[in-house]
């Protein structure tokens, strides 16, 4: 974050930009930047190859690929096609897009298709490249505050494999929305590449009305989180980990207080990894599984919040 502020100061020499504001308001200390030549499909393909290798599978073993990210290589075709071509998959593909809840909705769709017997092995993947929208020049300190959320985001690729099994792994999912609040957080398309062989796509900065976004989340019925747990006879204490979407550290703890998620159950990634957009929950899941905090048979809750505003939860037995 200090390096980012140095670069902003260098490119805006006439403005007295406040130091420390980004960390103070977001808790973000570091973020990841993709290589200059990489696109969202590249990041998703990296993750897809790894999850296939970890499970001794080939791309030919997939019978559906769902790309679920905010970032995309182009408006058309679906980025899922580009990922499939890069990993050598020949299965059907489509994209699912719902801001930071894209992956959660993709899991919902994959679970429904597997449960209906339409598919047996589904790869959900995403590649987030939000730093492509970083505004390096700002007209005023007021504009700097308006686009400050763009300085907290981080690039990432993530993938998750869902397979038909004798016992369910996805135990429940539930979603809700307050769409009247959509204007609180908007990233407009700037120039999503006129040349398909050009460098990374460019998008407009993320403009956030923080108070409006919080109001939108407050207008969501929090029963969306509690009812699936009640139906399963569970409480937050029954989970080995609770993965919660994280846009800032203060709002993370505020939200956990609202829905009574114990802080000790939360997987905190925002400080060292920034806002990973739709990849956030899968990155958290990979961390707790990789560290041994979550083992086979453990319960995990994936709790999503997104601009729009939308919210959702997926309950998983790993």
SULHU-V710605 format. One line per field, one symbol per residue. psi: psi as a letter, one per 20 degrees, with the letter a starting at -180 (. if undefined). Layout:
psi=???
This chain:
psi=hhhghggghhimhiqnppqihghgihjphqrppqqhiqrhhgghhghggghgghjlrrhiiqjppopnqgqqhrgpaphhgggghhikqkrqqrqpomcijggghhgggggghghijhqhopppqqopliiijpoipqhrhghghhjhhijirqqqqqqpppqqrhqphohqqqqrqniijhihopoqpfnkoioijabqqqrrqoppngghgghghhipoihhhhghgghikqrhiiphqoppqohqgghghgghhhjkpphiiqooihgiiaojciighhggghghghijhprpiqpppooqqqqgqqqrqpppo.
